[in-house]
Amino acid sequence: MIKVLFVCLGNICRSPMAEAMFRDLVKKEGLDQEIIVDSAGTGDWHVGKPPHEGTRKILEQYRINSEGLMARQISVDDFSEFHYIIAMDVQNIENIKKLIGETGTATVVVKRLLDFVDEKQNKDVPDPYFTGNFNETYELVKAGCEALLTSIKANHKL
């Protein structure tokens, strides 16, 4: 079983969007018995809250289920639980690395989502909580999720 954790700042916009979209892709590929998907935030401001209304609306527009998603904060246990920790931007990576430093060495793959998309110059997914542009975020997350799934399938021979 391969476990993927998406991480953003507050776990209400980008990472739950990625979780829902990746879960949808995994299910469509028939890999939902092979891959487990979750999301978390580096901050604790929104713990226990559902995704932002903008995230829910755009997922609904594309008929992607976001039911049951609730914000949580990343924990040190996640570094031994997950195979992939996929961040949305460089600040998330820095926060994750600080947390890894507290746990010693981690064998988990820690990358930005857009690191998997070759043609993207900017590897950060902008936070729609601040930009208000959920469409841009959706398109970037979609490209990243598709490329990530292709990479996982190739690396794990799925």
Secondary structure as GFF3:
##gff-version 3
##sequence-region A 1 158
A	DSSP	beta_strand	2	8	.	.	.	ID=ss1
A	DSSP	alpha_helix	14	28	.	.	.	ID=ss2
A	DSSP	beta_strand	35	41	.	.	.	ID=ss3
A	DSSP	alpha_helix	53	61	.	.	.	ID=ss4
A	DSSP	alpha_helix	78	81	.	.	.	ID=ss5
A	DSSP	beta_strand	84	87	.	.	.	ID=ss6
A	DSSP	alpha_helix	90	103	.	.	.	ID=ss7
A	DSSP	beta_strand	109	112	.	.	.	ID=ss8
A	DSSP	three_ten_helix	113	116	.	.	.	ID=ss9
A	DSSP	alpha_helix	128	131	.	.	.	ID=ss10
A	DSSP	alpha_helix	134	156	.	.	.	ID=ss11
###
